Amino acid sequence: MTTSTQTLTTTQVYRVYIKATPEAIWNAITKPEWTTRYGYTGLVDYDLRPGGAYRVKATEEFAAASRAQGHDIPDIIIDGEVLEADPPNRLVTTFRMLMDPEIAAEPFTRITHEITQGANGVCSLTLTHELDGAPKLAAIVGGGFESQGAGGGHAWVLSDLKTLLETGQSFAD
């Protein structure tokens, strides 16, 4: 995979406002019956205690689409460790993408999800991804390969999550 020569930010911060409860947002992030419905449709598996495992398994549809584009991917496409879990307010994990050998060789990064209750049933969801030493992953999660079919990164996933929670439909529906 070739990384563009653009300057990459080692900490990327995304915030979206969602008309949903903190519990609904937390469930949409941590439950596989939700994560298969938006974004890249992975099956998440969290052991929600410090030191617990965090894994994302590719759905068969995702794996088939990757194969159709000439890319074999492993069953587990993301792995990491739960560092902090405070339902439904804060989730901190390490993160390593395993779909590409060059990206898998980069160090684990750190993702923090913060859910804050606001007025009128609207919550903010802030995702902070610390990407020190992981320029290829930073380009992907920043949406840098969207034109090459790699999706729009975190901004796209969060937008799809918001759409699903507010309308009951994802971008794919």
SULBEL-V386419 format. One line per field, one symbol per residue. ss: DSSP state (H for helix, E for strand, - for the rest). phi: phi as a letter, one per 30 degrees, with the letter a starting at -180 (. if undefined). burial: b if it has 9 or more other C-alpha atoms within 8 Angstrom, else e. A space follows every 10 residues. Layout:
BEGIN
ss: ???
phi: ???
burial: ???
END
This chain:
BEGIN
ss: ---------- EEEEEEEEE- -HHHHHHHHH -HHHH----- --EEEE---- --EEEEE--H HHHHHHHH-- -----EEEEE EEEEEE---E EEEEEEE--- HHHH----EE EEEEEEE-HH HEEEEEEEEE ----HHHHHH H----HHH-- --HHHHHHHH HHHHHHH--- ---
phi: .ccddddcdd bcbbbbcbda dedddedddc cddcddcbic idcdbccdbe jddbbbcddd ddddddddci bdbddccbbl bdcabbdcca bbbdabdcdb eddddddecb cbcbcbdcdh iccccccccd ceibdddedd ddidcedcic icideddddd ddedddcibc ddd
burial: eeeeeeeeeb bbebebbbbb bbebbbbbeb bbebbbbbbe bbbbbbebbb ebbbbbbbbe ebbeebbeee eebeebbbbb bbbbbeebbb bbbbbbbbbb eebbebeebb bbbbbbbeee bbbbbbbbbb beebbbbbbb bbbbbbeeeb bbbbbbbbbb bbbbbbeebb eee
END
